[in-house]
Amino acid sequence: MTHADETSSPALAADVLLSVRGLKKHFPTRHGVLQKVRGTVRAVDGVDFEIARGETLGLVGESGCGKSTVGSMLLGLAKPTAGEIIWAGEDIAGVSHQRRPQLSREVQIVFQDPYSSLNRRMRVFDIVAEPLIIHKLARGEALRSRVHELLAHVGLSPEQAERTPAQFSGGQRQRIGIARALALNPKLIVLDEPVSALDVSIQGQVLNLLKRLQRQFGLSYLFISHDLSVVRHMADRIAVMYLGKIIETGSREQLFRAPSHPYTEALLSAVPSANPSQRSAKRRIVLEGEPPDPSRPPEGCSFSSRCFRAEEVCRQRPPDLRSRGGAQAVACFFPEGEEGRTIA
């Protein structure tokens, strides 16, 4: 894979498309025959970020950190417990069902699994045409022409529209999913692990297709992934999640060159290097233990039980997400390069 042009990152302040503030999603845990509420799982616990027009924000972290739940709330598939999702000046976090169809035209999703996200009984033509029919945007010959146009955008031919998903490979099925997401001319697409189910040989083709479509249509992406090598290829900025919180943000260049949070350091240490000399010099950081139970998070820093730089203050109170200049911010009392600083 080739990395995106280092100078191509848009200036976030220039044109913010989406702004998320204090976003939370808590799930009650129930036990016993009467299903009494005994606790709360804090799947997302106070998340802030912005996405500019034409920008890709990478949201990364281990499975269970809450990144897919964030995407679900942006799409209206899950209702936030608290917080704001500002879209075109409107808080859409608790928007009515009557308003939701209009928003769905502007925010779409490409799912992780191209095998289960497509109806196996439907023709490809019907799958791609469905959102156009539901929103009454085209019919008859105009509908047929639009579907064929969308398939062409993702590298498929009009003849393939008459087949069913079972007749396609995984990479081709994901192209169908991308065509469906493009049908309503969205401004933002949530890409939820869009290549993790594909062969490595196919991943690069789909990622390059997504980048070409982004340039062609001016799309913004929220790219959700656990794979930092894939995120490096796609993202302009990266937000790292751990146990429902964003613990570090920065431009792609900042994060890969000088990560601040020990969790980010550990993630990056596991990314394979194509350069043999770099591989031999690279120190792999192996984290001990498992992430804490999200229904019983630590009182202090959520990472303190696994952190190789943790001190007593880390177990007493959670650190704030503090700016380190530019787009970089970190939630850590002892970020890389500031081990000896005084705690406020």
C-alpha positions as CSV (number, residue, x, y, z in Angstrom):
1,M,0.0,0.0,0.0
2,T,1.1,3.5,-0.6
3,H,0.4,6.2,2.0
4,A,-1.8,9.1,1.2
5,D,-0.1,12.3,0.2
6,E,1.4,13.8,3.3
7,T,0.2,17.3,2.3
8,S,-3.3,16.4,1.5
9,S,-4.9,16.7,4.9
10,P,-7.5,19.4,5.0
11,A,-7.5,22.1,7.6
12,L,-10.1,21.0,10.1
13,A,-11.1,24.5,11.1
14,A,-11.8,25.5,7.5
15,D,-15.1,23.6,7.1
16,V,-16.4,21.3,9.9
17,L,-19.0,18.9,8.6
18,L,-19.7,17.0,11.8
19,S,-19.0,17.9,15.5
20,V,-19.4,15.4,18.3
21,R,-19.4,16.6,21.9
22,G,-19.6,14.6,25.1
23,L,-21.1,11.6,23.4
24,K,-22.1,8.7,25.7
25,K,-23.8,5.3,25.3
26,H,-24.4,3.3,28.5
27,F,-26.1,0.0,28.5
28,P,-27.8,-1.4,31.7
29,T,-26.8,-4.8,32.8
30,R,-29.6,-7.0,34.1
31,H,-29.6,-10.2,36.2
32,G,-32.0,-12.7,37.6
33,V,-35.4,-13.9,36.7
34,L,-36.9,-10.3,37.2
35,Q,-34.1,-8.8,35.0
36,K,-33.3,-6.2,37.6
37,V,-30.7,-3.6,36.6
38,R,-27.5,-4.3,38.5
39,G,-25.0,-2.1,36.7
40,T,-24.1,-0.1,33.6
41,V,-21.7,-0.8,30.7
42,R,-20.1,2.4,29.6
43,A,-19.6,1.5,26.0
44,V,-18.9,5.1,25.0
45,D,-18.1,7.4,27.8
46,G,-17.7,11.0,26.7
47,V,-16.3,11.3,23.2
48,D,-15.4,14.5,21.4
49,F,-14.3,14.8,17.7
50,E,-14.8,16.7,14.5
51,I,-14.7,15.8,10.8
52,A,-14.2,18.3,8.1
53,R,-15.5,18.1,4.5
54,G,-13.4,15.8,2.4
55,E,-11.5,14.5,5.5
56,T,-11.0,11.0,6.8
57,L,-10.9,10.5,10.5
58,G,-9.5,7.1,11.6
59,L,-11.1,5.7,14.8
60,V,-8.9,2.9,16.1
61,G,-8.7,0.6,19.1
62,E,-9.2,-2.9,20.3
63,S,-12.4,-4.8,19.9
64,G,-14.9,-3.7,22.5
65,C,-13.5,-0.2,22.9
66,G,-16.7,1.4,21.6
67,K,-15.7,2.6,18.2
68,S,-18.5,0.8,16.3
69,T,-21.0,2.1,18.8
70,V,-19.9,5.6,18.0
71,G,-20.6,4.9,14.3
72,S,-24.1,3.4,15.2
73,M,-25.0,6.6,17.0
74,L,-24.0,8.8,14.1
75,L,-26.3,6.8,11.9
76,G,-29.2,6.8,14.3
77,L,-29.0,3.1,14.8
78,A,-28.4,3.6,18.5
79,K,-29.7,6.5,20.7
80,P,-27.0,8.3,22.7
81,T,-27.3,8.3,26.5
82,A,-25.9,11.9,26.5
83,G,-24.0,14.3,24.3
84,E,-24.4,16.2,21.1
85,I,-24.0,15.2,17.4
86,I,-24.0,18.5,15.5
87,W,-24.7,18.2,11.8
88,A,-25.2,21.4,9.7
89,G,-25.8,23.3,12.9
90,E,-28.5,20.9,14.2
91,D,-28.1,18.5,17.1
92,I,-29.2,15.2,15.6
93,A,-28.6,13.0,18.7
94,G,-32.3,12.8,19.5
95,V,-33.8,13.7,16.2
96,S,-37.3,12.5,15.5
97,H,-38.2,9.6,13.2
98,Q,-39.7,12.0,10.8
99,R,-36.4,13.8,10.3
100,R,-34.3,10.7,10.2
101,P,-34.9,9.8,6.5
102,Q,-33.5,13.1,5.4
103,L,-30.4,12.6,7.5
104,S,-29.9,9.1,6.2
105,R,-29.4,10.6,2.7
106,E,-26.5,12.5,4.0
107,V,-24.8,9.9,6.3
108,Q,-24.4,6.3,5.0
109,I,-22.4,3.2,6.1
110,V,-20.3,0.4,4.6
111,F,-20.5,-2.6,6.8
112,Q,-17.6,-4.9,7.8
113,D,-18.9,-8.2,6.4
114,P,-19.8,-8.1,2.7
115,Y,-21.3,-11.6,3.0
116,S,-24.0,-10.8,5.6
117,S,-24.7,-7.1,4.7
118,L,-26.2,-8.0,1.3
119,N,-29.5,-9.8,0.9
120,R,-28.6,-13.1,-0.9
121,R,-32.0,-13.4,-2.5
122,M,-31.9,-10.0,-4.2
123,R,-30.3,-9.1,-7.5
124,V,-27.4,-6.6,-7.3
125,F,-29.6,-4.2,-9.3
126,D,-32.3,-4.3,-6.6
127,I,-29.8,-3.9,-3.8
128,V,-28.3,-0.7,-5.2
129,A,-31.7,0.6,-6.4
130,E,-33.4,0.1,-3.0
131,P,-32.4,3.4,-1.4
132,L,-33.3,5.3,-4.5
133,I,-36.8,3.7,-4.5
134,I,-37.3,4.2,-0.8
135,H,-36.4,7.9,-1.1
136,K,-38.4,8.3,-4.4
137,L,-35.4,9.7,-6.2
138,A,-35.6,7.7,-9.4
139,R,-37.8,5.2,-11.3
140,G,-38.0,3.5,-14.6
141,E,-35.2,4.2,-17.1
142,A,-33.7,6.9,-14.8
143,L,-33.4,4.3,-12.0
144,R,-31.7,1.8,-14.3
145,S,-29.3,4.4,-15.6
146,R,-28.4,5.5,-12.1
147,V,-27.8,2.0,-10.8
148,H,-25.5,1.2,-13.8
149,E,-23.7,4.5,-13.2
150,L,-23.1,3.6,-9.5
151,L,-21.8,0.1,-10.4
152,A,-19.4,1.7,-12.9
153,H,-18.1,4.0,-10.2
154,V,-17.0,0.9,-8.2
155,G,-15.6,-1.1,-11.1
156,L,-18.6,-3.3,-11.9
157,S,-20.4,-3.7,-15.2
158,P,-24.1,-3.3,-16.0
159,E,-24.3,-7.0,-16.9
160,Q,-23.3,-7.9,-13.3
161,A,-26.4,-6.1,-12.0
162,E,-28.5,-9.1,-12.9
163,R,-26.6,-11.5,-10.7
164,T,-27.1,-12.2,-7.0
165,P,-24.4,-11.6,-4.3
166,A,-23.5,-15.3,-4.1
167,Q,-22.0,-15.0,-7.6
168,F,-19.4,-12.5,-6.5
169,S,-16.1,-12.6,-4.5
170,G,-15.7,-10.9,-1.2
171,G,-14.0,-7.9,-2.7
172,Q,-16.8,-7.5,-5.4
173,R,-19.5,-7.8,-2.7
174,Q,-17.9,-5.0,-0.8
175,R,-17.9,-2.9,-4.0
176,I,-21.6,-3.5,-4.2
177,G,-22.0,-2.3,-0.6
178,I,-20.0,0.8,-1.5
179,A,-22.2,1.5,-4.6
180,R,-25.3,1.2,-2.3
181,A,-23.8,3.7,0.1
182,L,-23.2,6.1,-2.7
183,A,-26.7,6.0,-4.1
184,L,-28.1,8.9,-2.1
185,N,-25.1,11.2,-2.7
186,P,-24.1,11.3,1.0
187,K,-21.7,13.7,2.5
188,L,-20.3,11.4,5.2
189,I,-19.8,7.6,5.0
190,V,-19.1,5.5,8.1
191,L,-16.7,2.8,7.1
192,D,-16.9,0.1,9.8
193,E,-13.9,-2.2,9.4
194,P,-14.6,-2.2,5.6
195,V,-11.7,-4.4,4.6
196,S,-11.1,-6.6,7.6
197,A,-13.1,-9.5,6.2
198,L,-11.2,-9.4,2.8
199,D,-8.1,-11.2,1.7
200,V,-5.0,-9.0,2.1
201,S,-4.5,-9.1,-1.7
202,I,-7.9,-7.5,-2.2
203,Q,-7.7,-5.0,0.7
204,G,-5.5,-2.5,-1.1
205,Q,-7.8,-2.5,-4.2
206,V,-10.8,-1.6,-2.1
207,L,-8.9,1.1,-0.1
208,N,-7.7,2.7,-3.3
209,L,-11.2,2.7,-4.6
210,L,-12.5,4.4,-1.5
211,K,-9.8,7.1,-1.8
212,R,-10.6,7.7,-5.5
213,L,-14.3,8.0,-4.7
214,Q,-13.5,10.4,-1.9
215,R,-11.6,12.7,-4.3
216,Q,-14.3,12.3,-7.0
217,F,-17.3,13.2,-4.8
218,G,-15.8,15.2,-2.0
219,L,-16.8,12.6,0.6
220,S,-15.9,12.6,4.3
221,Y,-15.1,9.3,6.0
222,L,-15.2,8.0,9.6
223,F,-12.9,5.0,9.1
224,I,-13.3,2.6,12.0
225,S,-10.6,-0.1,12.3
226,H,-8.4,-2.0,14.6
227,D,-5.6,-2.2,12.0
228,L,-3.3,0.8,12.2
229,S,-1.5,-0.1,8.9
230,V,-4.8,0.2,7.1
231,V,-5.7,3.5,8.9
232,R,-2.3,4.9,8.0
233,H,-3.1,4.4,4.4
234,M,-6.5,6.1,4.7
235,A,-6.7,8.6,7.4
236,D,-5.8,12.3,7.6
237,R,-6.3,12.4,11.4
238,I,-6.5,9.5,13.9
239,A,-8.4,9.2,17.2
240,V,-7.4,6.3,19.4
241,M,-10.1,4.8,21.7
242,Y,-9.7,2.8,24.8
243,L,-12.6,1.6,27.1
244,G,-15.1,4.0,25.7
245,K,-12.9,7.1,25.7
246,I,-10.6,8.9,23.1
247,I,-7.2,8.9,24.7
248,E,-5.1,10.4,21.9
249,T,-5.7,12.3,18.7
250,G,-3.4,13.6,16.0
251,S,-2.6,13.9,12.4
252,R,-1.4,10.7,10.7
253,E,2.1,12.1,10.6
254,Q,2.2,13.1,14.3
255,L,0.7,9.9,15.6
256,F,3.0,7.5,13.6
257,R,6.1,9.7,14.1
258,A,5.8,10.5,17.8
259,P,2.9,8.8,19.7
260,S,2.3,10.3,23.1
261,H,0.0,7.8,24.9
262,P,1.5,4.5,26.1
263,Y,-1.4,2.6,24.6
264,T,-0.8,4.2,21.2
265,E,2.9,3.3,21.5
266,A,1.9,-0.3,22.2
267,L,-0.4,-0.4,19.2
268,L,2.2,1.1,16.9
269,S,4.9,-1.3,18.1
270,A,2.8,-4.2,16.7
271,V,2.4,-2.7,13.2
272,P,4.7,-4.7,10.8
273,S,7.5,-2.8,9.1
274,A,8.4,-3.4,5.5
275,N,12.0,-2.3,6.2
276,P,14.2,-5.2,7.6
277,S,16.5,-2.8,9.5
278,Q,13.5,-1.1,11.1
279,R,12.1,-4.5,12.0
280,S,15.3,-5.5,13.9
281,A,15.5,-2.2,15.7
282,K,11.8,-2.0,16.6
283,R,10.9,-2.7,20.3
284,R,7.6,-4.6,20.6
285,I,5.6,-3.5,23.6
286,V,3.5,-6.4,25.0
287,L,0.6,-5.3,27.2
288,E,-0.2,-7.4,30.2
289,G,-3.7,-8.4,31.1
290,E,-7.0,-7.6,29.5
291,P,-8.9,-4.4,29.3
292,P,-11.0,-3.7,32.4
293,D,-14.7,-4.6,32.6
294,P,-16.6,-1.6,31.1
295,S,-19.3,-2.1,33.7
296,R,-16.6,-1.5,36.4
297,P,-14.1,0.9,34.9
298,P,-11.1,2.0,37.1
299,E,-11.5,5.2,39.2
300,G,-8.4,6.7,37.6
301,C,-7.0,6.4,34.1
302,S,-8.8,3.6,32.3
303,F,-5.4,2.3,31.0
304,S,-3.6,2.3,34.4
305,S,-4.0,-1.4,35.1
306,R,-2.0,-2.3,31.9
307,C,0.3,0.8,31.6
308,F,4.1,0.5,31.8
309,R,4.4,4.1,32.9
310,A,1.6,4.3,35.5
311,E,2.1,5.9,38.9
312,E,-0.2,6.5,41.9
313,V,-1.9,9.6,40.4
314,C,-3.0,7.5,37.4
315,R,-5.0,5.2,39.7
316,Q,-6.6,8.1,41.6
317,R,-8.2,10.3,38.9
318,P,-8.6,10.2,35.1
319,P,-6.5,12.5,33.0
320,D,-8.0,15.1,30.8
321,L,-7.5,15.1,27.0
322,R,-4.9,17.9,26.7
323,S,-3.5,19.6,23.6
324,R,0.2,19.0,22.7
325,G,0.1,21.4,19.8
326,G,-1.4,21.2,16.3
327,A,-4.0,18.5,16.0
328,Q,-2.4,16.3,18.7
329,A,-3.9,15.8,22.1
330,V,-3.4,13.1,24.7
331,A,-5.2,11.9,27.9
332,C,-2.1,10.9,30.0
333,F,-0.3,12.3,33.0
334,F,3.0,11.0,31.7
335,P,3.0,11.2,27.9
336,E,6.0,10.3,25.9
337,G,8.6,13.1,26.2
338,E,7.2,14.5,29.4
339,E,7.8,11.8,31.9
340,G,9.2,14.2,34.5
341,R,6.6,16.9,34.4
342,T,4.7,18.1,37.4
343,I,1.1,16.9,37.7
344,A,-1.4,19.8,38.0
